[in-house]
Amino acid sequence: MNQARDYDLLIVGGGLVGASLALALSGRGLRLALVDAHVPGDPGQASYDDRGIALAYGSRRIFEGIGLWPAIAPQAEPICDIHVSDRGHFGFTRLSAKEEDVPALGYVVTARQLGSVLLGALRDCADVDWIAPAEVVAIAADEFSAHVTIEQEDQRRVLRSALLVGADGGRSFVREQLGLPIRQWRYGQSAIVTNVTPQRPHRNVAYERFTDSGPVALLPMSEGRCAVVWTVRDEQVEEIMALDDAAFVQAFQARFGHRLGRFERVGRRASYPLQLLRVRESVRPRTVIIGNAAHTLHPIAGQGFNLGLRDVAALVEEVLRAHADGRDPGSMQVLRAYESWRHDEQRKVAIGTDGLARLFSNPLAPLRVGRNLGLLAMDLLPFGRHALARAAMGLAGRLPRLARGLAPR
Ligand SMILES: Cc1cc2nc3c(=O)[nH]c(=O)nc-3n(C[C@H](O)[C@H](O)[C@H](O)COP(=O)(O)OP(=O)(O)OC[C@H]3O[C@@H](n4cnc5c(N)ncnc54)[C@H](O)[C@@H]3O)c2cc1C
């Protein structure tokens, strides 16, 4: 290894994805750095806000492999069934953990809860230099290393690393600097996120309901609450966010219906403009981008972080294999192996999520009939349902060791 390098791997971005990567690689003999613009625990950091994150069963396995699941589990509410329907129409389908022979299809935690476990564990990692608050302001690469210029307290310095990982979110600076080709689409929709307490117990069922103004998801949470992801058109956001709690609950009830009785309490609200963004290439010499920096999805299917965590699992496997063989973990050979492994799934999940978001936001009658027939067919055909459940759980395709619940090696 070239001694002029400061690190073997430098991660830009300590959000859910970057922090997970640092933890998965810690303790493997690599010199690691994690740079983030926010100090850990900064209440203003959007990565760790109150949004409910549906962790797929496959993500549980990855956290098991990293050794973090025991710390996450006490706060994670299992999803035992998923009920998908088109509001006011005949089609629906149901996925069940029992049918799939797993303890749960997934689990719901808030980003804040997950963040506190990840950042807490990172504090104990002596081999991770956690550089924050610091902003990455320039990047470059030569044959041997990536050169990352960081600005901290008005001072600039350059760090050299065998590999630079851009996990710096949807507005990725690293992606922009590399000029990676992207596909981007704004939906003209926003997600309003909160939690509600329904009159009837949620019984660990997640509801995905499609309405003519966009999809609504209700996910089971701890203490009998449900996480709400309510997709609305951009022009409606201001009005809905300005409603008082009683009027908000009434409006949401009208969208979701009374399957869980009346909604009695509502938590804090936040809204997020929605877009699809996907890179068509994710590597350049000495650099790779992962997580939301590589793909930012509509939250309809709760796949964004799950997909990013599978990027982490695959990258960990390629980097550790190279390290164990005495190869350079930042070489183009390693990066190409990662890219060809991940590209197909990233593309499929992005296209599938986008298709769902568009199809189920469209009020045109022929499309409505078609999608209802689709849901009904899915319900009647166990093989279709099984394939959908495996994909939703993150268990389809080639799985890295971590996604099989095994420690990396
Ligand atoms: C409403 C909503 C609901 C969702 N629900 C789900 C769900 O149920 N399941 C699911 O899997 N996913 C869900 N997601 C998606 C999920 O939240 C994201 O995929 C995930 O949080 C992305 O994490 P990240 O680490 O890639 O990016 P981010 O969280 O954006 O982190 C990027 C980090 O990089 C840092 N950074 C940026 N630029 C720089 C720089 N120049 N220098 C230094 N640091 C920098 C930032 O400070 C930040 O900490 C949802 C998203 C939304 C909006």
The ligand as an ORCA input file, in Angstrom:
! r2SCAN-3c Opt
* xyz 0 1
  C     -40.510     10.690      3.220
  C     -39.474      9.639      3.050
  C     -39.707      8.350      3.508
  C     -38.747      7.351      3.320
  N     -39.035      6.080      3.730
  C     -38.124      5.103      3.509
  C     -38.409      3.743      3.898
  O     -39.470      3.448      4.444
  N     -37.461      2.791      3.655
  C     -36.278      3.093      3.035
  O     -35.473      2.190      2.818
  N     -35.990      4.357      2.663
  C     -36.876      5.360      2.881
  N     -36.574      6.648      2.513
  C     -35.273      6.924      1.886
  C     -34.161      7.124      2.911
  O     -34.554      8.089      3.864
  C     -32.879      7.543      2.206
  O     -32.614      6.619      1.183
  C     -31.681      7.588      3.146
  O     -31.937      8.363      4.272
  C     -30.472      8.149      2.366
  O     -29.332      8.113      3.144
  P     -27.906      8.605      2.572
  O     -26.965      8.337      3.699
  O     -27.639      8.019      1.235
  O     -28.059     10.182      2.318
  P     -28.294     11.392      3.316
  O     -29.131     11.009      4.469
  O     -28.758     12.532      2.483
  O     -26.837     11.737      3.906
  C     -25.897     12.481      3.203
  C     -24.879     13.048      4.189
  O     -23.823     13.671      3.451
  C     -23.437     14.871      4.090
  N     -22.864     15.740      3.061
  C     -23.435     16.169      1.899
  N     -22.585     16.912      1.181
  C     -21.434     16.980      1.901
  C     -20.178     17.610      1.686
  N     -19.909     18.310      0.567
  N     -19.229     17.489      2.640
  C     -19.471     16.760      3.772
  N     -20.636     16.140      4.010
  C     -21.608     16.243      3.100
  C     -24.737     15.400      4.702
  O     -24.482     16.249      5.807
  C     -25.458     14.115      5.114
  O     -25.181     13.739      6.435
  C     -37.510      7.659      2.686
  C     -37.259      8.969      2.257
  C     -38.223      9.954      2.436
  C     -37.935     11.348      1.956
*
